[in-house]
Amino acid sequence: MGNDGNVTGNHGGQDGWVVKTSLDGTLIWQVAIGGASGDQANAVAATPDGGCLVAGSFAGAVITKISASGTIEWTKTWEGVVPYALINTADGGFAIAGRTTDKVWLLKLDNTANTEWQTTYLFEGAKSDVAYSLAQSSDGGYVIAGRTLSIDNKASICVVKVNGIGTLGWAKRISSTGGGGDVAFGVTASAGDGGCVVTGYFGAFGLLAAKLDIDGNILWQKIFEGSTSGGHQGRAILSTAQGYIITGQTSSKNGDIIASKGGMDMFILRLDTDGNQIGSSHVLGGKNNDIGKSLIPTPDGAYIVAGETRSNNGDVSGNHGGSDMWMVKFNF
């Protein structure tokens, strides 16, 4: 991480970086989080006072509270775990998902970030499981999605459902033929039915979108094929009134989502409630690697993708050198 351009306050090495912008993308404030070693911010959630909580890995799990003006107010730490997802919960608290040494990990916090409960899960026959995404379902429980790694090193998508106090409801593996190249990076609750939709990387080259019902049964599964020269990865998914929006990355030169800008491109893909594609996919980027990693709605009815870019041409301008944070606002 640098200490020039838009970045100030770097503590040495790689820091976590938190940026607040206006709805038109104007920078309001930025803050670097960390110490002298390699630190990373993985997820953020808004707080009622206009600030935010940031979950990251800084020699363990760290939750940092930042005020509405960009001041670090406090931090809390947990040893032996790594957080990858952080969400607001219906009761005004927060939930965090990630991993321990080898298990899926879920932590529930109250509205002041005090621990209410936590749980872990390891699939039968697995040696390492990790949660990359988290959503609260309409029945008040939580759905965790990520990757389970079996003893023979074959990776499968894993989806775990717990109730509102962390008791396991069900756990589901989703595997491609032969296995070994499957991981879920995104999950979203489906409106009103207690189910969920997951997205990720499937069969080494394809993008998966799969709908599971409240009991963990797969209702539909869609594969968007990539090519052997690259692939598609769904990195985040959002429920809408029309269905679902997925963002991520593609490096395929043929298949369902073509990297037409050069290198690896960000894409935006729309699905209806049955998983059918709506219109054409939208590909954004420049000649280098560009990735969409998170997706949120905005108060004015649009959407924002946040990710990273190494480009400075095509759809990207203002790159400061190396890998930059990249935000794109769009609507349909």
Buried (B, 14 or more C-beta within 10 A) or exposed (E): BBEEEEBEEBBBEBBBBBBBBEEEEEEEBBBBBBEEEBBBBBBBBEBEEEBBBBBBBBEEBBBBBBBBEBEBEEBBEBEEBBBBBBBBBEEEBBBBBBBBEEBBBBBBBEEEBEEBEBBBBBBEEBEBBBBBBBBBBBBEBBBBBBBBBBEEEBBBBBBBBBEBEBEEBBBBBBBBEEBBBBBBBBBBBBEEBBBBBBBBBBBBBBBBBBBBEBEBEEBBBBBBBBBEEBBBBBBBBBBBEEBBBBBBBBBBEEBBBBBEBBBBBBBBBBBEBEBEBBEEBBBBBBBBBBBBBBBEBEEEEEBBBBBBBBBBEBBBEEBEEEBBBBBBBBEE
